[in-house]
Amino acid sequence: MTTANAETTPTPDPSPIQGEGKIPLLTRLLAGFLAAQVGVFALSAAFPPDMSRAKRSSPVVLGERGAWLRALPVENGRWRVRADLQRTDPTFLKRLVAVEDARFRWHLGVDPIAVVRAAGSAIVHGRVSSGASTLSMQTARLLEPRPRNLGSKLIEMVRAAQLESRLSKDEILALYLTLAPYGGNLEGVRGASLSYFGHEPSSLTDGEQALLIALPQAPEARRPDRRPEAAREARRAVLDKMVRAGVLTTVAAVEAEGEPIPRRSAFPAMAWHLAGQQAAAAPASQPSVLTTIDPDLQARLEPLAASVAASQGPEATAAIIVVRIKDRAVRALVGSAGRDRPGGWVDMTSAVRSPGSALKPFVYAFAFDDGMLAPDTQIDDAQTRFADYQPENFDRVFHGKVTAREALAYSLNVPAVATLEKIGPEAFAARLEAGGVKLLRPKAEVKAAGLALALGGAGITLRDLVTLYAGLGDGGVVKPLAYTVDEAKTREHQAGTRIARPEAVNQVLDILREAPGPRGRAPSALTRGGPAMAFKTGTSYGFRDAVAAGIVGGHAIVVWTGRADGGARGGLTGRDAALPTLFDVADLVGAPPTAPRPIAPKSAPGALQQLRTVADEGPRLIFPPDGATVQVEGLGRNSRGLVLAAGGENLSWYVDGKPLADDPVGGKPVWRPAAAGFYRLRVVDDQGRAASARVRIRAPG
């Protein structure tokens, strides 16, 4: 039994234990720091630095060995050439950092030591006497220019930190050297170095380095071309800083002070059309485009094209392409005779023009490849109508029975059309298109390919034409052209597309090597020690286009002259207006000498002895033609002589009325003139029909 005053057990105090539920101070500080960091990153992501100026730069196109060809300006005509640290003098980079921002490699965009020093100096002197801008802050100011005041400086600090969080130190340095102003419309160290010193900043003198460090701080006040004394003083001040920073000796600084102050020069503009196209197509992040252009060859061909065009009239222009066959590298490309001539801004290598007879080699190559013809198959060159098409030869003379070899070597039209009829014009065009070359026909959507394709009745660009000829020089394998070094490395090992067998192609090349050269030059097969040029000319309707294409010394070359507006020109043929230049270009390319292939008699297989024969109209004297002047390498009975050529059968040759015997070794008529002068040649067949020519022989030397 319990009582009221009985003793009871005390109840525990429900209040919390002391300190329980309280967050430690360190934890709160860490949480606050993390929250601040998140806030900073959120603000940085929401308000990133404006990088638009960094994305717009002048792409630079270089030749194969790094020579500057051309660059394109950016907005307002400014030259903002993207810096390439791999092509920039490392000593210059080291000295730039030492002078402008010694602790650049370790600070996070703002150098606290420099800030404290600048603040202390301002307090002592009562004004700002030293800056605290790092290279990162200067880069931020170049990206987003602002008035020079304290507020702008604080914004630059924030932007510098943002850049540091986004880019590496080398990327920031490259960006600074891309945007830094150097006076006038020059931005970036590469453009400044080329304009002021005439070379890339890959190797700089001490004085050049000091000037390039000094200019961005006051580019207009120190412009070397306008204020040379101010530039000299600024350079001297930087040289002193280099000495104090321990990156230059006093002796070297004194020598650098003696360097002349440079003048500004214009940027190079070689291979103007191609370089412009490559620059426009370059990615924004790519500082340079390394092309396959040989600057030395390009520099020789540009004045040659200008000279040739000037000799052909005030409205004429010219274009030249040289391609190395093994890797399809474009070694030189002259798009016009100069921008100072009519139509000079038009790239004629990309314009669609008529090739004239320049596609005939492919007609015969396909016929040989398909077993329709052999080089010595006889074809009738006679007046012939092919449905509604009736071709004529250029001289409006028909030559009777000729071989395919003769028809191609002397560019006879009727045999070429007859051969194309056997192949089929659609099949011919399709075969070229399989190799990546498309012929453009007028109203092609409603008009099928016709036999006029053999004579230039379809358009083609000179780039496509040289693509075909490079394939002819590569055993019938067609590949795209290579404009950059990387493309050339790919092309060399690329399979390509075969459009004809090597045997057929070699037969065509043999014929083209036997064709008579331009006036004043002996045929290549008779030139001892000279390169064996295989070439073909073409003349379009109305003499609008004069074309010569050749293969020599491992290169394919195409030369064109005409008017950019497509206007007619009276009497200028491919042989007269383009072929001499083709030989000049071949000499400039420096093709190594090769032994000429022998001109030997050949016979066609029995089944290919004849093609479309008609009544023979008598012999046709082919070489030398009437009125020709022939330079021989020697005179007399022991000379090599001239191999005479004529169309017809059972022929006898006479020189000034005296019979000429066939060569006892080759079986062909070989004439060895005894002296220089004029001669009358006459060829007579067994039916008494004759052809004659009056020629002039020039002595060697």
Beta strands, then each sheet from edge to edge (+ up, - down):
strand 1: 60-62
strand 2: 68-71
strand 3: 79-80
strand 4: 186-187
strand 5: 288-290
strand 6: 316-324
strand 7: 329-334
strand 8: 352-353
strand 9: 378-381
strand 10: 400-403
strand 11: 460-461
strand 12: 477-478
strand 13: 497-498
strand 14: 534-539
strand 15: 545-552
strand 16: 555-563
strand 17: 610-611
strand 18: 620-623
strand 19: 629-631
strand 20: 642-643
strand 21: 645-647
strand 22: 652-655
strand 23: 658-660
strand 24: 670-671
strand 25: 677-684
strand 26: 690-698
sheet 1: 2+ 1- 5-
sheet 2: 3+ 4+
sheet 3: 7+ 6- 16+ 15- 14+
sheet 4: 8+ 11-
sheet 5: 10+ 9- 17-
sheet 6: 12+ 13-
sheet 7: 18+ 21-
sheet 8: 19+ 26+ 25- 22+ 23-
sheet 9: 20+ 24-
end
